Amino acid sequence: MAENETLECITEHERILQEIESTDTACVGPTLRSIYDDQPNAHMRFMEKLDARIRNHDREIEKMCNFHHQGFVDAITELLKVRMDAEKLMGQVTDTNQRLQEAGKEVTAQTVEVIRCRIQQRNMATTVEKLQLCIPVLEKYSKLKEQLESKRYYGALKTMEQLEKVYIPRVSQYRFCQIMAENLPRLREDIKEISMSELKDFLESIRKHSDKVGDAAMRQAQQHRTFNSAIAKQANVGHYTRPLYSVNGQTHTQTSLMMEDDAEDEDADEEVLTAQDLVDFSPVYRCLHIYAVLGDRETFENYYRKQRKKQARLVLQPQANMHETVEGYRRYFNQIVGFFLVEDHILHATQGLVTRAFADELWNMALSKIIAVLRTHSSYCEDPDLVLELKNLIVIFADTLQGFGFSVNRLFDLLFDIRDQYNETLLKKWALLFREIFELDNYSPIPVETEDEYKLVVSRFPFHDAEIEKDFPKKLPMSQSVPQIYMQVKEFIYASLKFSESLHRSSTEIDDMLRKSTNLLLTRTLSCCLQNLIKKPYIGLTELVQIIINTTHLEQGCRYLEEFITNITNVSPETVHTTRLYGLSTFKDARHAAESEIYTKLNQKIDEFIQLADYEWSMAESEGRASGYLMDLINFLRSTFQVFTHLPNNNNDHASMSGKVAQTACMSACKHLSTSLMQMLVDTDLKQISMGAIQQFNLDVIQCELFASSEPVPGFQGDTLQLAFIDLRQLLDLFMVWDWSTYLADYGQPTSKYLRVNPATALTLLEKMKDNNKKNNIFSQFRKNDRDKQKLIETVVKQLRSLVNGMSS
């Protein structure tokens, strides 16, 4: 094992020696360190190995020197022989040189003369050359003067640059060139001042031309929009011709609008000038190039942008009365479009004077101001035509700037706010139209003499009745306001649709807008007009009945309005989230209000008749017939309830509705009459009443009962209507029969004959009779029957008071 370790150690030392011999001296350190990292005393064995290796190399060197020694000796010998030949050659060369010098003395003298002549020639050539260098400088300077005089400043700067960099450096040692070089900076400053003055003139001029530039650009956009619109309309022209908008009483049909578009196309055929045609941009280019050449481009850019920002703020300031006319808005938009078209042209025609970032920053600032201005001024406008024209201007304005790369999404968002304003103005206008229609209506059925007249009405309102279509003349159940209102609602839809055009919205969104605006018209405007109409003092019962009929037919027409909107927008009503029309509730509410007003007015009329009552409450006996005022009242009620036969009854729904209204009105009138008569008996102002007055009052109540039993309105079951007078009847029977014993004995029993007689009412009336007896029968105390009756009354009064006190406790 010791032998194996020794062999391994020897092998390792060989490897280390080979590594030392083959590597650089600077890298030997790690190798030597590895010797000491091995076994103890390994370095001693390595040193022995290293000494052996050194001795081996010394022997090899010695062998090599012995091998080459003879060759070295031979080379030294040959070199010594060559030195002798070189010395001999040196002597021959020196001798030859002396002989050559003697022979060339004459040539040297002639050469000096030649050199002198050559120097003269060279001086002459140099003079010509310098003159040739100075002449171009003088020519360039002369050209510079000519360029300055002809105002070709950019060329003059180029000439100056050539003089400074090319020509003057060639002859800079001459004084006239130094003078030229000193004048050039002054000339540059003059050019800068002149070009800046021209730029200021340009900026002032562009303010005046912005209106024309904007007008030309917007007319181009209008021409393009009209062309596209005409193509779209021609695709639909075969369907049907329909009115599009009617606010000022003028109905524009689709055909008429296409004719107007054709006229606009003819106008658009005229040559439309562009910004380049209207504005000379050369001062900007010239000034930009001049400042760029002078190395002061940044100063020029900053000045230009600063001035344009100031001009932008001036352009964005509207006139105080801009909202009064469409021309005010047009001028405002033209100036803004002109301003930004100039900036767009500068952006594309120059490199960096107007950057896209600067243009966008300027536009965003302007857009915020424009939106604020339009939102403020549009709020002052109450004319829907003007709002619609404003919307068209905004659309053209947006399309124009969008065509030049400006973002206009916020403008279309603004249009939605203006659309709400437009709808408000439409609602106000249609409120006036509805009021006018209601005021001019005669509230009587529409007479139809011929079939053509019937077709004319049906063309304006979707009414169909098989019975009416057979024979003429006839009367349609509704009044003239129904087809007029229906047509005006359609016109409102067209007007609302007109605003939705060109808003880049889907058919579903347009359909939703139309339905929401129509709902506002029905639920707010028309509903308010109907409610106000019903409350008008000149609207009587007949008119109220006709209003109920009208609202019924208008309610039926709502589904045709939904179909009408569907046909316009081509959006199916089954589409998800489709808004429904709320007209049904509007007309139902109006009908209920009319019915309530019928009941109110009927009761008011009854009160007027009651006020005519003139009873002689102290009469001894009745007149034997009913009072005149009451007969007039009953006759009035009979004639009034005949009016209800005109309520629509051509189908079951109408029949049930008319019967319900008539029955409710009749029952309400009878109850109110009964209450009024009862109130007349218990009125605190009435202090005394005689039996004769009660008998007369009984005759009047009998007439009321006869009226109730005569079935003034069909549909009541049994004696339902007569029950309205049951309280009066039982009270009067109690006094007429003088059946107090029965009343007092059966009081509180469900089977009581006088169940509906209130003890307090009976007590009040009995006390008035008691006071009357005391006044009229001074000597009644001397008659036994009268004394007994008086005692009976006093006894009944006491018992009634106990009943009343028991009820109150």
Buried (B, 14 or more C-beta within 10 A) or exposed (E): EEEEEEEEBEEBBEEBBEBBEEEEEEEEEEBEEBBEEBEEEBBEBBEEBBEEBEEEEEEEEEEEEEEEEEEEEEEEEEEEEEEEEEEEEEEEEEEEEEEEEEEEEEEEEEEEEEEEEEEEEEEEEEEEEBEEBBEBBBEBBEBBEEBBEEEBBBBBBBBBBBBBEEBBEBBEEBEEBEEBBEEBEEBBEEBBEBBBEBBBEBBEEBBEBBBBBBBBBBBBBBBBBBBEBBEEBEEEEEEEEBBBBBBEEEBBBBEBBBEEBEEBEEEBEEEBBEBEEBBEBEBBBBBBBBBBBBEEBEEBBEBBBEBBBEBBEEBBEBEEEBBBEBEBBBBBBBBBBBBBBBBBBBBEBBEEBBBEEBBBEBBEBBBEBBBEBBEEBBEEBEBBBBBBBBBBBBBBBBBBBBBBBBEBEBBBEBBEBBBEBBBBBBBEBBBEBBBEBBEEBEBEBBEBEEEEBBEEBBEBBBBEBEEBBEEBEBEBBBBBBBBBBBBBBBBBBBBBBBBBBBBEBEEBBBBBBBBBBBBBBBBEBBBBBBBEBBEEEEBBBEBBBBBBBBBBBBBBBBBEBBEBBBEBBEBEBEEEEBBEBBBBBBBEBBBEBBBBBBBBBBBEBBEEBBEEBEBEBEBEEBEEEBBEBBBEBBEBBEEBBEBBEBBBBEEEEBBEBBBEBBBBBBBBBBBBBBBBBBEBBBEEEBEBBBBBBBBBBBBBBBBBBEBBEEEBBEBBEEEEBBBBBBBBBBBBBBBEEBBBEEBBEBBEEEEBBBBBBBBBBBBBBBBBBBEBBBEEBEEBEEEEEBEEBBEEBEEBBEBBBEBBEEEEE
